[in-house]
């Protein structure tokens, strides 16, 4: 069978994703929602954390990736939810971004976390949707240190929208006899070590290989998913009592493509707003900003300038994230245990 135009289109985007080092969606604002990459973050805060995000990658390029997601996770355990050594007063208490808060910080009470995420990633005529439930257990291993272990499990659906294809023949066998929509199991795991000024996480996604696209009755190579491994770490440095600088990095290992990385720098002003910058190796530079509007809602935005060969056809990438803090008993306006 000769290579059809639509197969060439798909191959181009497989290559583009390989250049960026992953089949899963990429996020500039992973620092704002590490839960997307590591299930061990589930239930890290003592409120129900809800986030919804939208990412338009390589705008201006027809068929470029569009990612939408919604995540929700919450803690379980009365000793942690209703008050531990670092609980705030009813009025909100100490700013978690302040130096004085970190000096009085104590490890959280042992507790569980549960959550769920729905992620949809569309590239050209191909859409991949993941629906995963997550669980984590958090335990204090030192006076100021916690360790969390988490797992995620769910399903992944990959579909090909044939209405977006222009076929060389009306009844192309790759479409007529192919399986254009598949459901497969999905599994991930992670660990998260954290204190008030440092975190380190390791996680793995897509642990169960699956057919990435459809298969046919003809002899066509099947594309399979591969495991994705992530290492991330960040530290909080104080420029003053209320201004903190938070560098972080993310290392991505996805064979057979080369190891790649992201680095981020975030400058926070008390618990009100933050600005930052990012660099994705071989792909882009980004600018980020976020606002903690109230104890109920926060919002952040990022824009990436493409530096790869796609910069001749891409107008950059946009990403916006809205966070909602439910059951926020202590009326905090920014996270206490994640930054």
Secondary structure, 3 states (H helix, E strand, C coil): CCCCHHHHHHHHHHHHHHHCCCCCCCCCCHHHCHHHCCHHHCCCCCCEEEEEEEEECCCCCCCCCEEEEEEEEEEECHHHHCCCCCCCCCCCCCCCCCHHHHHHCCCCCCEEEEEEEEEEEEECCEEEEEEEEEEEEEEEEECCEEEEEEEEEEEEEEEECHHHCCCCCCCCHHHHCCCCEEEEEEEEEEEEEECCCEEEEEEEECCCCCECCCCCCCCCCCCECCCEEEEEEEEEEECCCCEEEEEEEEEEECCCCCCEEEEEEEEEECCCEEEEEEEECCCEEEEEEEEECCCCEEEEEEEEEECCHHHHCCCCEEEEEEEEEECCCCCCCCCCCCC
